[in-house]
Amino acid sequence: MSAPTADPAHADRTEPPWITLTEGGSSRAASEPVGVRRVVLQMVGAALAVLLVVSALGIVVVRRIAEREAMNDASQLTDLLARTVVMPALEDPLLQGDPAAVQRFDEVIRSRVLTGMFVRVKIWSPDGEILYADAVDLIGEKYTLSAEAREVLTEPATVAEVSDLSRPENRLERGQGRLVEVYRPVWTPSGRPLLFETYTNYATVTARTGDLWRGFGGIVVSSLLIFGVLLTPVLWTLVERLRRAREGREILLQHAIDASQDERRRIAADLHDGVVQELVAASLMVAGAAERTAARGDDPEQVAQLRSAATAVRSSVAALRTLLVDIYPPNLSSAGLVVALEDLASGLRGRGLDVHVLAEPAAAAALDEERQRLVYRVTQECLRNVARHAAAQRAEVTLRTAEEDGGRVVLEVADDGAGIDQPVLSGSGPEGHFGVRLIADLARDHGAVLRVATAPGQGTRWRLEIVP
């Protein structure tokens, strides 16, 4: 569409760039309300997410509990063996490495200790020498005892921990996986303190973790499932109530809209059939009286006054008809969009604004009633802004099908007025220009693309793009 005719002196000025006010896409007005099934599915998804989080945290907690309990079991069993098996079998010659004493002690350990969960047994002297080990290669070797082991010898206690297999004294245990080591002091018949150390496989911790998780996980999962089953009908009922309440509000809103439309129709009918018709008759009577007075050659001043009164009455009739269009727009489904746009233009022509409408019937026919109403409302607001703020002499309304844009229907409203300042477009301008925001809201609510090209003194062009 070409812009309205401009002053030839400014024919070479640069056209203002297009500014996009709405991007289009899905409209708020057409968005579907969330259904009951969708809400329930979201609740189930949230419950599954909670279950996964609880399971992950539960595995960590259960593993720590299982490790602590497995170490407590190993500590208690080591204490029991130290009191009932090891100390009764200790002999003082073991301190000097007597082979017979070592042999007798080894027989006791292999028959009464290594038959269970233990994979290694060591007896240490306070200076770090291994006096006995079920692995013969370790006997006689000397290492530095850890600070914890030395403290146990001075302050008797039982300590359990995950074995550090990187230490040199544990080189023969490295092929057996993770181990739990427990050490505590024991005493020979003469009262000499020694360090009794046992190693158990970490698999006991894994087994205990599985046992605890089966109990804990079963309770958690079953509780969440029961909670979800019990919550589902409650949630379903609440959503159904919300849906029915929403439908009730929509019905009430529609009734209010229908009542408003009926009231507008009644007011428009009363004005059209009453005041407007009476004013039309009055204008005809005054005009006839003016002509008859002029024909008789009576007072020319009276003739001028009568003609002026007839003109004023006709102007009032035109203004009232414009008001009727504003109060109750024509029915787009019966009168058609093209006729409705012409009615908008004719109202402004009565105010001295030259308005041209170039509307393709095919473009109007491609739009459903809702989108035709959108075109009408946007055109109405644009022309109102032209009449109130633009100080324009000419405006042009074009409705066409843009094949280059994929068959979109394009509405353009252009004027040769003062243009729109940037603060007004951004919403920070005077309150009297709220029509700019209204036009943008209308386009956004219907998922349409809205652009504007304007600059001070260079007029304004609105472009509305609608997907049929």
DANOR-V672305 format. One record per residue. RES is the residue in three letters. SS is DSSP state (~ for helix, > for strand, _ for the rest). BURIAL is + if it has 9 or more other C-alpha atoms within 8 Angstrom, else -. D_FIRST is the distance of its C-alpha to the first C-alpha in whole Angstrom. Layout:
RES:SS:BURIAL:D_FIRST, RES:SS:BURIAL:D_FIRST
This chain:
MET:_:-:0, SER:_:-:4, ALA:_:+:6, PRO:_:+:9, THR:_:-:12, ALA:_:-:14, ASP:_:-:18, PRO:~:-:18, ALA:~:-:21, HIS:~:-:19, ALA:_:-:16, ASP:_:-:18, ARG:_:-:18, THR:_:-:17, GLU:_:-:14, PRO:_:-:15, PRO:_:-:15, TRP:_:-:14, ILE:>:-:17, THR:>:+:18, LEU:>:+:20, THR:>:+:21, GLU:>:+:21, GLY:_:+:21, GLY:_:-:25, SER:_:-:27, SER:_:+:27, ARG:_:+:30, ALA:_:-:30, ALA:_:-:30, SER:_:-:33, GLU:_:-:36, PRO:_:-:39, VAL:_:-:42, GLY:_:-:44, VAL:~:+:48, ARG:~:-:49, ARG:~:-:46, VAL:~:+:48, VAL:~:+:51, LEU:~:-:50, GLN:~:-:49, MET:~:-:53, VAL:~:+:54, GLY:~:-:53, ALA:~:-:53, ALA:~:+:57, LEU:~:-:57, ALA:~:-:56, VAL:~:-:58, LEU:~:+:61, LEU:~:-:60, VAL:~:-:60, VAL:~:-:64, SER:~:+:65, ALA:~:-:64, LEU:~:-:66, GLY:~:+:69, ILE:~:+:69, VAL:~:-:70, VAL:~:-:72, VAL:~:+:74, ARG:~:+:75, ARG:~:-:76, ILE:~:+:78, ALA:~:+:79, GLU:~:+:80, ARG:~:-:82, GLU:~:-:84, ALA:~:+:85, MET:~:+:86, ASN:~:+:88, ASP:~:-:90, ALA:~:+:91, SER:~:+:92, GLN:~:-:94, LEU:~:-:95, THR:~:+:96, ASP:~:+:98, LEU:~:+:100, LEU:~:+:101, ALA:~:+:102, ARG:~:+:105, THR:~:-:106, VAL:~:+:106, VAL:~:+:105, MET:~:+:108, PRO:~:-:110, ALA:~:-:110, LEU:_:+:110, GLU:_:+:113, ASP:~:+:114, PRO:~:-:115, LEU:~:+:111, LEU:~:+:111, GLN:~:-:113, GLY:_:+:111, ASP:_:+:114, PRO:~:-:113, ALA:~:-:115, ALA:~:+:113, VAL:~:+:110, GLN:~:-:111, ARG:~:-:112, PHE:~:+:109, ASP:~:+:107, GLU:~:-:108, VAL:~:+:107, ILE:~:+:104, ARG:~:+:103, SER:~:-:105, ARG:~:-:104, VAL:_:+:100, LEU:_:+:98, THR:_:-:99, GLY:_:-:96, MET:_:-:92, PHE:>:+:94, VAL:>:+:93, ARG:>:+:95, VAL:>:+:98, LYS:>:+:99, ILE:>:+:102, TRP:>:+:101, SER:_:+:104, PRO:_:+:103, ASP:_:-:103, GLY:_:+:100, GLU:>:+:102, ILE:>:+:101, LEU:>:+:105, TYR:>:+:104, ALA:>:+:101, ASP:_:+:100, ALA:_:-:99, VAL:~:-:102, ASP:~:-:101, LEU:~:+:99, ILE:_:+:103, GLY:_:+:104, GLU:_:-:101, LYS:>:-:100, TYR:_:-:97, THR:_:-:96, LEU:_:-:95, SER:_:-:92, ALA:~:-:92, GLU:~:-:91, ALA:~:+:94, ARG:~:+:97, GLU:~:+:96, VAL:~:+:97, LEU:~:+:100, THR:~:-:101, GLU:_:-:99, PRO:_:+:99, ALA:_:-:96, THR:_:+:94, VAL:>:+:91, ALA:>:+:88, GLU:>:-:85, VAL:>:-:83, SER:_:-:85, ASP:_:-:84, LEU:_:+:85, SER:_:-:84, ARG:_:-:88, PRO:~:-:90, GLU:~:-:93, ASN:~:+:90, ARG:~:+:90, LEU:~:-:92, GLU:~:+:89, ARG:~:+:86, GLY:~:-:86, GLN:~:-:86, GLY:_:-:83, ARG:_:+:82, LEU:>:+:85, VAL:>:+:86, GLU:>:+:89, VAL:>:+:92, TYR:>:+:95, ARG:>:+:97, PRO:>:+:101, VAL:>:+:104, TRP:>:+:108, THR:_:+:111, PRO:_:-:114, SER:_:-:115, GLY:_:-:112, ARG:_:-:110, PRO:>:+:106, LEU:>:+:104, LEU:>:+:100, PHE:>:+:100, GLU:>:+:96, THR:>:+:94, TYR:>:+:91, THR:>:+:89, ASN:>:+:86, TYR:_:+:83, ALA:~:-:82, THR:~:-:84, VAL:~:+:81, THR:~:+:79, ALA:~:-:81, ARG:~:+:81, THR:~:+:77, GLY:~:-:77, ASP:~:-:79, LEU:~:+:78, TRP:~:+:74, ARG:~:-:75, GLY:~:-:76, PHE:~:+:74, GLY:~:+:71, GLY:~:+:72, ILE:~:-:72, VAL:~:-:69, VAL:~:+:67, SER:~:-:69, SER:~:-:68, LEU:~:+:64, LEU:~:-:64, ILE:~:-:66, PHE:~:-:64, GLY:~:+:61, VAL:~:-:62, LEU:~:-:63, LEU:~:-:60, THR:~:+:58, PRO:~:-:59, VAL:~:-:59, LEU:~:+:55, TRP:~:+:54, THR:~:-:55, LEU:~:-:54, VAL:~:+:50, GLU:~:+:51, ARG:~:-:52, LEU:~:-:48, ARG:~:-:46, ARG:~:-:48, ALA:~:-:48, ARG:~:-:44, GLU:~:-:44, GLY:~:-:45, ARG:~:-:43, GLU:~:-:40, ILE:~:-:42, LEU:~:-:43, LEU:~:-:39, GLN:~:-:38, HIS:~:-:41, ALA:~:-:40, ILE:~:-:36, ASP:~:-:37, ALA:~:-:40, SER:~:-:37, GLN:~:+:35, ASP:~:-:38, GLU:~:-:38, ARG:~:+:35, ARG:~:+:35, ARG:~:-:39, ILE:~:-:38, ALA:~:+:35, ALA:~:+:37, ASP:~:+:40, LEU:~:+:37, HIS:~:+:36, ASP:~:-:39, GLY:~:+:41, VAL:~:+:40, VAL:~:+:37, GLN:~:+:39, GLU:~:-:42, LEU:~:+:39, VAL:~:+:38, ALA:~:-:41, ALA:~:+:42, SER:~:+:40, LEU:~:+:41, MET:~:-:44, VAL:~:+:44, ALA:~:+:42, GLY:~:-:44, ALA:~:+:47, ALA:~:+:45, GLU:~:+:45, ARG:~:-:49, THR:~:+:50, ALA:~:+:48, ALA:~:-:50, ARG:~:-:53, GLY:_:-:53, ASP:_:+:54, ASP:_:-:53, PRO:~:-:49, GLU:~:-:49, GLN:~:+:49, VAL:~:+:47, ALA:~:+:44, GLN:~:-:45, LEU:~:+:44, ARG:~:+:41, SER:~:-:40, ALA:~:+:41, ALA:~:+:39, THR:~:+:36, ALA:~:-:36, VAL:~:+:37, ARG:~:+:34, SER:~:+:32, SER:~:+:34, VAL:~:+:33, ALA:~:+:29, ALA:~:+:30, LEU:~:+:32, ARG:~:+:29, THR:~:+:26, LEU:~:-:29, LEU:~:+:30, VAL:~:+:26, ASP:~:-:27, ILE:~:-:30, TYR:_:+:30, PRO:_:-:26, PRO:_:-:26, ASN:_:-:27, LEU:~:+:24, SER:~:-:26, SER:~:-:28, ALA:~:+:25, GLY:_:+:22, LEU:~:+:19, VAL:~:+:17, VAL:~:-:20, ALA:~:+:20, LEU:~:+:17, GLU:~:+:17, ASP:~:+:21, LEU:~:+:19, ALA:~:+:17, SER:~:+:20, GLY:~:+:22, LEU:~:+:21, ARG:~:+:21, GLY:_:+:24, ARG:_:-:24, GLY:_:-:23, LEU:_:+:19, ASP:>:+:17, VAL:>:+:14, HIS:>:-:12, VAL:>:+:11, LEU:>:-:9, ALA:>:+:11, GLU:_:+:12, PRO:~:-:16, ALA:~:-:17, ALA:~:+:14, ALA:~:+:16, ALA:~:-:20, ALA:_:-:19, LEU:_:+:20, ASP:_:-:23, GLU:~:-:24, GLU:~:-:24, ARG:~:+:21, GLN:~:+:20, ARG:~:+:22, LEU:~:+:20, VAL:~:+:16, TYR:~:+:18, ARG:~:-:20, VAL:~:+:17, THR:~:+:15, GLN:~:+:19, GLU:~:+:19, CYS:~:+:16, LEU:~:+:17, ARG:~:-:20, ASN:~:+:20, VAL:~:+:18, ALA:~:+:21, ARG:~:-:24, HIS:~:-:23, ALA:~:+:20, ALA:_:+:21, ALA:_:+:18, GLN:_:+:18, ARG:>:+:14, ALA:>:+:12, GLU:>:+:9, VAL:>:+:9, THR:>:+:7, LEU:>:+:9, ARG:>:+:9, THR:>:+:11, ALA:>:+:11, GLU:~:-:14, GLU:~:-:14, ASP:~:-:14, GLY:_:-:17, GLY:_:+:16, ARG:>:+:15, VAL:>:+:13, VAL:>:+:10, LEU:>:+:10, GLU:>:+:7, VAL:>:+:9, ALA:>:+:9, ASP:>:+:12, ASP:_:+:14, GLY:_:+:17, ALA:_:+:20, GLY:_:+:18, ILE:_:+:20, ASP:_:+:23, GLN:~:-:24, PRO:~:-:27, VAL:~:+:25, LEU:~:+:23, SER:_:-:26, GLY:_:+:27, SER:_:-:30, GLY:_:+:29, PRO:_:-:30, GLU:~:-:31, GLY:~:-:29, HIS:~:+:26, PHE:~:+:26, GLY:~:+:23, VAL:~:+:21, ARG:~:+:24, LEU:~:+:24, ILE:~:+:20, ALA:~:+:21, ASP:~:-:24, LEU:~:+:22, ALA:~:+:20, ARG:~:+:23, ASP:~:+:26, HIS:_:+:23, GLY:_:+:23, ALA:_:+:19, VAL:>:+:17, LEU:>:+:16, ARG:>:+:14, VAL:>:+:14, ALA:>:+:13, THR:>:+:15, ALA:_:+:18, PRO:_:+:21, GLY:_:-:20, GLN:_:+:16, GLY:_:+:15, THR:>:+:13, ARG:>:+:10, TRP:>:+:11, ARG:>:+:10, LEU:>:+:13, GLU:>:+:14, ILE:>:+:16, VAL:_:-:19, PRO:_:-:20
